[in-house]
Amino acid sequence: MNFLPNTIDISKVQTLLYHFPDGQVLRLEIKDIEQLATLKFEIGRFCDTSDINGILHFYPHGNS
């Protein structure tokens, strides 16, 4: 299942920041594309800054 929008080049993603509704952030270092593909996400929005700093932000529904 492809959960990422087609506009995100996942080969540039080095870190995923998962922003929780309470303000906390979980930082996941991504070593390879397969690792990113195994993650399961709920409904939410992505903010891709990987071209700038290698970070992909995820904001779950209710926090986006």
N, C-alpha and C positions, 0 to 999 in steps of 0.2 A: 504494500500500500504506500503510495507516494503522498505524504502529508504536507510536504513543502510546496509553496507556490513555485511555478516554473521560472519565475524571475530570480530565484536565489541560486547562485552558483555554489553548491555545497563543497566544492573542492577548495574554496577559499576560507571556509569556516574552521577556525582553530579553537574557539570557545563558544559555548552556549550559555547564556544567562537566562535563567528561568525566574521571572519576577512574580512573586506571590502577592496576593491581594493585601496581606498585612505589611507589605513593604520589604520583607526579607527577599534576598536574592540567592539562588543556588547557582554556583559557577561550576560548569562541567568542561574540562579540557577535552577536546575532541582530537584523537590521534589519527583516525582514519574515517573514511566515508561510511564504512560498514558499521562502525560504532554509532554514528549519528542515525543511521537507518534503523537500528534496533530500538531506539527510544520511542516511547508511546506518549502522545500528547493528547490532551483534551482539546475542546474547541477554544480557539483564541486567535491571537494575531502575532505575526512575526514582524520584527523590525531588523532589516539586514544592513549592518554596517561593516560587513566582512571585507568589502573593497578598501575600506579605510583602516580598520584595526583588527580584522579577523574575527569579529564578534557577531553572533546572531542572537538577538533578544527574542524571548517568547513571553507574551503576556496572556495568561489564561482568561477565559470569558469572565467578565465582571471586573477585570483589571486592565482592560485594553482600551 
